[in-house]
Amino acid sequence: MRRTFFLIALILSGFSATLLAQGDYDTYFTEKSLRIDFTLTGDAESQTAGIRLLREEPVWSGPRANRVDPFDYGGYRVKVYDQASGQLIYSRGFNTLFEEWRTTAQARAERQAWDNSVVIPSPKVPVRVELEARERSDMKFHKLLAQTIDPSSLFIDRSPLRSNPVTVIQREGEPAEKVDLVFVAEGYTAKERKKFEADARRFTEALFQTPPFDRYRSAFNVYAVAVPSEESGTDMAGEDIFRNTALNSGFYTFGIDRYLTTPDMRAIRDAVWETPCDALFVLVNSERYGGGGMYNFYAIGTADNQHTLSVFTHELGHSFAGLADEYFTSEVAYESFYNLKYEPWEPNITTLVDFEAKWKDLLPADTPIPTPLEEPYKDKAGVFEGGGYVAKGIYRPMDHCMMRDYAPFCPVCQEAIIRMIHYYEDRPIRPAE
């Protein structure tokens, strides 16, 4: 099967990366990170990018062997080349809120500019940085910008930012060999710091009671960054409620009342500038239902709703493992988010264009493709129609899953999560155990 060969290739590439890249990390990179703040400008038809700021920051917590992205996930990708040799020395995919906005009706009527941020290991040598965007017309990455960066440049900002109180919830090892999960406070005043820390601990325990995270607790370091806000809560623009908060979050993203996000990525990165950070969850001091999550960017949710802990785990599925939503009847603002002529990059949905590269080898014998939602198939892994906000033409692995209705993660999603944990541990990437 193609998927089997794909996974074998990942294993071999992982071992090769371990042998080759462990020794040359120090050739190209320092122990610090380079933050690239950039702007995406455009509308539904086109987009451009420009760098706003380069900042050197004190900690690089990402993997050192797994520097070249093995997943091919995300709507955007940053690639770093050694300027002298032209060798690719770092790459990583990610999503942005701007990408989602471009699929809304508003983007057909106007152009906007959105701030974004990406972090790479800080180079020792001159490098060429390229930013690419995946176009839905062909599902391929296309270059948005390319810029040479000299690490000795006077134009790299090296000034310290404000330090925020950091609570270490658990530390299991060196950041470069662990998943560094960071909770960031939003809508908590200075007097509510203890509540934030208690909420972050409660979320941590909930995560490690959820399969497959329950088997990998020792793979995580967990931190809580107490960024103080002037007022409690968050914005609810559709109800004319606005709060003065540190990260400028709010409901009614794209007009959807439950969609909670912040467009202020720079404020988030300023908050965690000296904290090891691989996965980031913005914890909002509110009782309202809602949240959001974008792959390798951030996830966000509220602290005190009855569904809070399930929302947290669901949104972390998006931001940490690149999982797609598997529901297909809820209200969304996106229009034509997936091109059904191509296979989506998310590991837990398929258009059947290239199903061999997805979860075919996880199906029980004699499972029909597509799979009818009836006995004896409906409670097993299959290929069930409906997912990714689309009722027809996109398929999900099981009828119920955390990425649809807060049921336990299905085997396909669990495999994707485990592979991502292995990536951050700097282990060879291989199938889930």
C-alpha positions as CSV (number, residue, x, y, z in Angstrom):
1,M,0.0,0.0,0.0
2,R,1.1,3.5,-0.7
3,R,0.6,4.6,2.9
4,T,2.8,1.8,4.2
5,F,5.6,2.9,1.9
6,F,5.0,6.5,3.0
7,L,5.4,5.5,6.6
8,I,8.5,3.5,5.9
9,A,9.9,6.5,4.2
10,L,9.2,8.6,7.2
11,I,10.9,6.1,9.4
12,L,14.0,6.1,7.2
13,S,14.0,9.9,6.8
14,G,13.7,10.2,10.6
15,F,16.7,8.0,11.2
16,S,18.7,9.9,8.5
17,A,17.8,13.2,10.1
18,T,18.9,11.9,13.5
19,L,22.2,10.8,12.1
20,L,22.9,13.8,10.0
21,A,21.2,16.7,11.7
22,Q,22.1,16.2,15.3
23,G,25.7,16.8,14.5
24,D,25.1,19.9,12.3
25,Y,22.5,21.8,14.4
26,D,25.4,23.7,16.0
27,T,26.8,24.5,12.6
28,Y,23.8,26.5,11.6
29,F,21.9,27.5,14.7
30,T,22.3,28.9,18.2
31,E,20.4,28.0,21.4
32,K,18.2,31.0,20.8
33,S,15.2,31.6,18.5
34,L,14.5,34.1,15.7
35,R,10.9,35.4,15.7
36,I,9.7,36.7,12.3
37,D,6.7,39.0,12.5
38,F,5.1,39.3,9.1
39,T,1.9,40.7,7.5
40,L,-0.4,38.9,5.1
41,T,-2.3,41.2,2.9
42,G,-5.0,40.3,0.4
43,D,-8.5,39.2,-0.3
44,A,-10.3,36.0,-1.6
45,E,-8.4,36.2,-4.9
46,S,-4.8,36.9,-3.9
47,Q,-2.4,37.5,-1.1
48,T,1.1,39.0,-0.5
49,A,3.4,38.9,2.5
50,G,6.0,41.3,4.0
51,I,8.2,41.1,7.0
52,R,7.5,43.6,9.8
53,L,10.1,42.7,12.5
54,L,12.9,40.3,13.3
55,R,13.4,39.6,17.0
56,E,16.1,37.4,18.6
57,E,14.7,35.7,21.7
58,P,16.4,33.6,24.3
59,V,15.0,30.1,23.9
60,W,14.7,27.6,21.0
61,S,12.7,24.6,22.3
62,G,12.0,22.8,19.1
63,P,13.5,19.6,17.9
64,R,17.1,19.6,16.6
65,A,17.2,16.5,14.5
66,N,13.6,16.8,13.1
67,R,14.3,20.3,11.7
68,V,12.9,19.6,8.2
69,D,9.2,19.1,8.4
70,P,8.2,15.5,7.7
71,F,4.4,16.1,7.7
72,D,3.6,18.5,4.8
73,Y,0.7,19.9,6.9
74,G,-0.6,23.5,7.0
75,G,-1.8,26.2,4.7
76,Y,1.6,28.0,5.0
77,R,5.2,26.9,5.4
78,V,8.5,28.6,6.4
79,K,11.7,27.3,4.8
80,V,15.2,28.2,5.8
81,Y,18.2,27.7,3.5
82,D,21.9,28.0,4.3
83,Q,22.8,31.0,2.1
84,A,26.3,29.7,1.2
85,S,25.4,26.1,0.2
86,G,21.7,26.4,-0.6
87,Q,20.9,23.5,1.7
88,L,17.5,23.3,3.3
89,I,18.2,23.4,7.1
90,Y,14.8,24.1,8.6
91,S,11.1,24.0,7.6
92,R,7.7,24.0,9.3
93,G,4.1,24.2,8.2
94,F,1.4,26.2,10.0
95,N,-2.0,27.8,9.6
96,T,-3.3,31.3,10.2
97,L,-6.6,33.0,10.9
98,F,-6.0,35.1,7.7
99,E,-6.2,31.9,5.7
100,E,-9.7,31.2,7.1
101,W,-10.8,34.8,6.5
102,R,-9.9,34.6,2.8
103,T,-12.7,31.9,2.4
104,T,-15.4,34.2,3.9
105,A,-17.9,36.4,2.0
106,Q,-16.2,39.5,3.5
107,A,-12.9,38.7,1.7
108,R,-14.7,38.8,-1.7
109,A,-15.6,42.4,-1.1
110,E,-12.5,43.9,0.5
111,R,-8.7,43.6,1.2
112,Q,-7.3,43.4,4.6
113,A,-3.8,43.1,6.3
114,W,-3.3,40.7,9.2
115,D,-0.3,40.4,11.5
116,N,1.3,37.0,12.0
117,S,4.4,35.5,13.6
118,V,6.5,32.4,13.1
119,V,9.6,31.3,15.1
120,I,12.7,29.5,13.8
121,P,16.0,28.5,15.4
122,S,18.2,31.6,15.4
123,P,20.8,31.2,12.7
124,K,24.6,31.5,13.1
125,V,25.2,32.0,9.4
126,P,23.4,34.1,6.7
127,V,20.2,32.3,5.6
128,R,17.5,32.7,3.0
129,V,14.0,32.5,4.5
130,E,11.1,31.7,2.3
131,L,7.4,31.9,3.2
132,E,5.1,29.8,1.1
133,A,1.3,29.5,0.9
134,R,-0.7,26.5,-0.2
135,E,-3.2,27.4,-2.9
136,R,-6.5,25.6,-3.0
137,S,-6.5,25.6,-6.7
138,D,-3.8,22.9,-6.8
139,M,-3.1,22.2,-3.1
140,K,0.6,23.0,-3.7
141,F,2.8,25.5,-1.9
142,H,3.7,28.7,-3.8
143,K,6.3,31.2,-2.7
144,L,5.0,34.4,-1.1
145,L,8.4,36.0,-0.2
146,A,12.1,35.3,0.1
147,Q,14.5,37.3,2.1
148,T,18.2,36.9,3.1
149,I,18.8,37.4,6.9
150,D,22.3,38.0,8.2
151,P,22.3,37.1,11.9
152,S,24.8,40.0,12.6
153,S,22.3,42.6,11.2
154,L,21.7,45.7,13.2
155,F,18.0,45.5,12.2
156,I,17.3,42.4,14.4
157,D,15.6,43.5,17.6
158,R,17.4,42.1,20.6
159,S,15.8,44.2,23.3
160,P,14.1,42.4,26.3
161,L,10.3,42.5,26.7
162,R,8.3,42.5,29.9
163,S,8.7,39.3,31.9
164,N,5.5,37.6,32.9
165,P,5.2,35.3,35.9
166,V,5.7,31.7,34.8
167,T,4.5,28.6,36.8
168,V,6.1,25.3,35.9
169,I,3.2,22.8,36.1
170,Q,5.5,19.9,35.2
171,R,9.0,19.5,33.8
172,E,10.0,16.1,32.4
173,G,13.2,17.0,30.6
174,E,15.1,19.3,28.3
175,P,12.8,21.5,26.1
176,A,14.5,20.2,22.9
177,E,13.4,16.7,23.7
178,K,9.9,17.3,25.0
179,V,6.6,18.9,23.9
180,D,6.6,22.3,25.7
181,L,2.9,23.1,26.3
182,V,2.2,26.6,27.4
183,F,-1.0,28.0,28.8
184,V,-1.3,31.8,28.4
185,A,-3.7,33.8,30.5
186,E,-6.2,36.0,28.8
187,G,-8.8,38.1,30.6
188,Y,-7.4,37.4,34.0
189,T,-6.5,40.4,36.1
190,A,-3.4,40.5,38.3
191,K,-5.7,39.7,41.3
192,E,-6.9,36.6,39.4
193,R,-3.5,35.0,38.9
194,K,-4.2,32.1,41.4
195,K,-7.4,31.3,39.5
196,F,-5.5,31.2,36.2
197,E,-2.9,28.9,37.7
198,A,-5.6,26.6,39.2
199,D,-7.4,26.6,35.8
200,A,-4.2,25.7,34.0
201,R,-3.5,22.8,36.4
202,R,-7.1,21.5,35.9
203,F,-6.7,21.6,32.1
204,T,-3.4,19.8,32.4
205,E,-4.9,16.9,34.4
206,A,-7.8,16.7,32.0
207,L,-5.4,16.4,29.0
208,F,-3.4,13.6,30.6
209,Q,-6.6,11.6,31.3
210,T,-7.4,11.7,27.6
211,P,-6.1,8.9,25.3
212,P,-3.5,8.9,23.7
213,F,-2.1,11.8,25.9
214,D,-2.6,9.6,29.0
215,R,0.2,7.3,27.8
216,Y,2.6,10.2,27.0
217,R,2.5,12.5,30.0
218,S,6.3,12.1,30.5
219,A,6.8,13.6,27.0
220,F,5.5,17.0,28.1
221,N,6.8,20.0,29.9
222,V,3.9,22.3,30.9
223,Y,4.0,26.0,31.8
224,A,1.5,28.6,32.7
225,V,2.3,32.2,31.8
226,A,0.2,34.7,33.8
227,V,-0.2,37.7,31.5
228,P,-2.3,40.3,33.5
229,S,-5.3,42.0,31.8
230,E,-6.9,45.2,32.9
231,E,-10.3,43.7,32.9
232,S,-11.7,40.2,33.3
233,G,-13.3,38.3,30.4
234,T,-13.2,38.8,26.6
235,D,-15.0,40.7,23.9
236,M,-18.4,39.8,22.6
237,A,-18.8,42.1,19.7
238,G,-22.2,40.8,18.7
239,E,-23.6,41.9,22.1
240,D,-21.7,45.2,22.3
241,I,-19.5,43.9,25.1
242,F,-15.8,44.8,25.0
243,R,-13.1,44.2,27.6
244,N,-9.5,45.6,28.0
245,T,-7.5,42.4,27.8
246,A,-3.9,41.5,27.2
247,L,-4.3,39.5,24.0
248,N,-7.3,41.2,22.4
249,S,-9.4,38.1,22.1
250,G,-13.1,37.9,21.3
251,F,-16.1,35.9,20.3
252,Y,-18.0,36.5,17.0
253,T,-15.0,35.8,14.8
254,F,-16.3,36.1,11.2
255,G,-19.7,36.7,12.7
256,I,-20.0,33.3,14.4
257,D,-21.0,33.7,18.0
258,R,-19.1,30.7,19.4
259,Y,-15.9,31.3,17.4
260,L,-13.4,32.7,19.9
261,T,-10.0,33.9,18.6
262,T,-7.5,36.7,18.7
263,P,-6.0,38.3,15.6
264,D,-3.1,39.7,17.8
265,M,-0.4,37.1,17.3
266,R,2.3,39.6,18.2
267,A,0.8,40.0,21.7
268,I,0.8,36.3,22.2
269,R,4.4,35.9,21.1
270,D,5.4,38.9,23.3
271,A,3.8,37.0,26.2
272,V,5.9,33.8,25.8
273,W,9.1,35.4,24.5
274,E,11.3,33.8,27.2
275,T,9.3,30.5,27.7
276,P,10.0,27.3,25.9
277,C,6.9,26.9,23.6
278,D,5.9,24.2,21.1
279,A,2.2,24.1,21.7
280,L,0.3,27.2,22.9
281,F,-3.2,27.4,24.5
282,V,-4.8,30.7,25.3
283,L,-6.9,30.2,28.4
284,V,-9.7,32.8,28.5
285,N,-11.4,33.8,31.8
286,S,-15.0,33.3,30.7
287,E,-18.0,31.0,31.3
288,R,-19.1,31.2,27.7
289,Y,-18.9,28.2,25.3
290,G,-16.5,28.5,22.4
291,G,-12.9,28.4,21.2
292,G,-10.7,27.9,18.1
293,G,-7.5,26.3,17.0
294,M,-5.1,26.7,14.1
295,Y,-2.3,24.2,13.3
296,N,1.1,25.1,14.8
297,F,-0.2,28.6,15.6
298,Y,-2.4,28.6,18.7
299,A,-5.5,27.1,20.3
300,I,-7.9,29.1,22.5
301,G,-10.8,28.3,24.8
302,T,-12.7,29.4,27.9
303,A,-12.1,28.3,31.4
304,D,-15.5,27.8,33.0
305,N,-18.1,26.5,30.6
306,Q,-19.5,23.0,31.3
307,H,-17.9,21.8,28.0
308,T,-14.6,23.6,28.6
309,L,-12.3,20.6,29.0
310,S,-13.7,18.9,25.9
311,V,-13.3,22.1,23.8
312,F,-9.7,22.4,25.0
313,T,-8.9,18.9,23.9
314,H,-10.7,19.3,20.6
315,E,-8.9,22.6,19.8
316,L,-5.5,21.2,20.8
317,G,-6.2,18.5,18.2
318,H,-6.3,21.2,15.6
319,S,-3.3,23.3,16.8
320,F,-1.0,20.5,17.9
321,A,-1.7,17.6,15.5
322,G,-3.2,19.3,12.5
323,L,-6.5,17.5,12.8
324,A,-9.5,18.7,10.8
325,D,-13.0,19.2,12.1
326,E,-15.1,16.1,11.3
327,Y,-18.5,17.8,11.7
328,F,-20.5,18.8,8.7
329,T,-23.8,20.4,9.9
330,S,-22.7,23.3,12.2
331,E,-22.7,26.9,11.1
332,V,-19.4,28.1,9.7
333,A,-18.3,31.3,7.9
334,Y,-16.1,29.5,5.4
335,E,-17.0,29.0,1.8
336,S,-15.4,26.3,-0.4
337,F,-12.7,25.7,2.3
338,Y,-11.7,22.4,0.6
339,N,-11.1,21.7,-3.0
340,L,-12.8,18.3,-3.5
341,K,-10.6,17.6,-6.6
342,Y,-7.6,17.1,-4.3
343,E,-6.7,15.2,-1.2
344,P,-6.7,17.4,1.9
345,W,-3.5,17.6,3.9
346,E,-5.2,16.9,7.3
347,P,-4.6,13.3,8.4
348,N,-8.2,12.6,9.5
349,I,-10.3,13.5,6.5
350,T,-10.2,12.3,2.8
351,T,-11.8,13.1,-0.5
352,L,-10.8,9.6,-1.6
353,V,-8.6,11.2,-4.3
354,D,-5.5,9.6,-2.6
355,F,-6.9,7.5,0.2
356,E,-3.9,5.1,0.0
357,A,-2.0,7.9,1.8
358,K,-4.5,8.1,4.6
359,W,-5.8,5.4,7.0
360,K,-6.7,2.6,4.6
361,D,-4.4,0.1,6.4
362,L,-6.3,0.8,9.7
363,L,-9.6,-0.5,8.3
364,P,-11.0,-3.9,9.3
365,A,-11.0,-6.5,6.6
366,D,-13.7,-6.2,4.0
367,T,-14.7,-2.7,5.0
368,P,-16.5,-1.1,2.0
369,I,-15.2,2.3,0.8
370,P,-17.2,4.5,1.3
371,T,-18.6,2.9,4.4
372,P,-22.3,2.8,5.1
373,L,-23.3,4.1,8.5
374,E,-25.0,0.9,9.6
375,E,-24.2,-2.4,11.3
376,P,-21.7,-4.0,11.4
377,Y,-19.6,-1.0,10.4
378,K,-20.8,2.1,12.2
379,D,-18.8,1.6,15.5
380,K,-15.6,0.7,13.7
381,A,-13.0,2.5,11.7
382,G,-14.3,3.2,8.2
383,V,-14.8,5.9,5.6
384,F,-18.0,7.7,6.5
385,E,-19.3,10.6,4.4
386,G,-19.4,14.0,6.0
387,G,-16.5,16.0,7.5
388,G,-14.6,19.2,7.2
389,Y,-17.8,21.3,7.2
390,V,-19.0,19.4,4.1
391,A,-21.8,16.9,4.0
392,K,-20.9,15.3,0.6
393,G,-17.5,14.5,-0.9
394,I,-15.4,14.5,2.3
395,Y,-15.1,11.4,4.6
396,R,-14.1,10.9,8.2
397,P,-12.6,7.8,9.9
398,M,-15.4,7.0,12.5
399,D,-18.9,8.1,13.1
400,H,-18.0,9.7,16.5
401,C,-14.7,11.3,17.5
402,M,-13.3,14.2,19.6
403,M,-13.0,16.2,16.3
404,R,-16.7,15.8,15.7
405,D,-18.7,15.6,18.9
406,Y,-16.2,15.3,21.8
407,A,-16.2,11.5,21.8
408,P,-12.8,9.9,22.4
409,F,-10.2,10.4,19.7
410,C,-10.6,7.8,17.0
411,P,-7.6,5.5,16.1
412,V,-6.6,7.7,13.1
413,C,-6.5,10.9,15.2
414,Q,-4.6,9.1,18.0
415,E,-2.0,8.0,15.5
416,A,-1.6,11.5,14.2
417,I,-1.2,12.9,17.8
418,I,1.4,10.2,18.7
419,R,3.5,10.9,15.6
420,M,3.5,14.6,16.5
421,I,4.6,13.9,20.0
422,H,7.5,11.8,18.6
423,Y,8.4,14.7,16.3
424,Y,8.8,17.1,19.3
425,E,10.7,14.4,21.3
426,D,13.2,14.4,18.4
427,R,12.5,10.7,17.8
428,P,12.3,9.1,14.4
429,I,8.8,9.6,13.0
430,R,6.9,6.3,12.8
431,P,3.4,4.9,13.0
432,A,1.5,5.0,16.3
433,E,2.1,2.0,18.6
